């Protein structure tokens, strides 16, 4: 094994950034999963409500917020994976 | 004057002694190298653990036996009771652990320090340790040149181990060559008089060297080379234990009350242990003799028997003192109470905490929450409300409607007397501790500083709101009073929601969702309020002067609400991945 390869392997061994990225992806997937679950339950609750009621407005607001949070979490996940693939390509 | 002369004089005598006595020079050089090794190792573990040591000490100290076990294992692994003590004092100051847990860790740490004796008596004396020390130093130094912490930290530990082994080798060589000229064994003393003399020597040596591990290394190497008698070595080991309490007591003088209380616990523990060991020294020796063959310790291996003795008497110490932990803690809590800081002063920020990133961040977070709570009182009173009204189950609109009488509070005075100093201390501490943090830690500090700034800005905003609130409350325009009540109700709603979140123990996704929903509501509320004011102007229900005041105050109230929610994200959403999803990051 040449020195460069050995150094590369050592770098990989000590490099925690990939591990961190994987961990971040797992965590974000978990967060997205939980938010999706909540979104579904809200949608079900909303379907059974009177559209003119005050509670309907509150639930709709919450649904919008959760949808935004899911969108942002997906963006974060994508950005972290893109960062990962850029690093691999370089 | 006398101090100025005595210091240099002692140094000169010491220098003459070192220069004129080649054997002593080798031994002292060994001790110096050993201490450098300990220093490197401690620093290496500080970097290497990446917070792992802190996590272990925080999480696995729930009960006294667990705290003792954790103290033992962590000290044995990092070979530094002082590092473990510093972390535990910092955690105690940040209220991450209780005094009972901290005392348990200190007990365990005492047993953990005996690992050094085993290290020296096994590896240090059995193998040509200097042969391994040099490659360790070479690789350690090479790794130190790396930009990555993942290399540098183990590099530092390796250098530490290398120096420790090299130091032991020097001490051993020094004692061996010394024996040709001067046999210290001739000064061996028998009986209790000898024991007391050697206990004093061990204690004095430890106070001078400031490390019981280094003293133990000297005792073991001297014993292995036959320079001291076995029973005198046992007495020296007891002395080293007493000496280390003096070192800890001296170190705690500049410490906060938690550090002092732990130093007292340490002192009591070591005193009881030492008294027991002195009284039963011959029985303990017999116990060691009985246990040695069982543990495969050779008959003449006094160095390992000394290590065993050191461990046994510390374990017995724990067995003697641990059952009285509750009583001891109750006593400790009565000590140093006068140190409690006054109003407007930081409660959690202590210098011991500063160097331990996890504890420093926890302390800073707690202090920012302290600032939040103090400011909250001012904000609530400025809105002519009381905390008890806000954090009750009563309908918000009714609470606000019935609380119209002005509460006399001068926000400027409160700021000057109670908040400014605290805010300043938070900023100073944050700046000081930043140098010990990694990128993530620095980011958290930045956020906490931002939160503290927002808290202060809220107080200034509420000062503006308070002026008009009290002015229009005296009038009889029910429309404008109604509008101000709506503003107050909106803020009470946010405060109540935040208070609920503080108690909430569920998912942080839920916490953030509720904050974001409230943020969206606040945005809608501001728009709706502005529309209502427009309508009131059009309908001539309020005059232009009142309208301009109201429009400004809607802005102030909205600003306070936004800042409250931003602070809530920073202070009560801990998960970084969740936190970044909030609108907090869009806050200017």
Interface residues (C-beta under 8 A of the other chain):
Chain A: X14 X15 X16 X24 X27 X28 X31 X34 X35 X38 X58 X61 X62 X64 X65 X66 X68 X69 X72 X73 X76
Chain B: X148 X150 X151 X507 X509 X510 X512 X513 X516 X517 X520 X521 X524 X575 X577 X578 X580 X581 X582
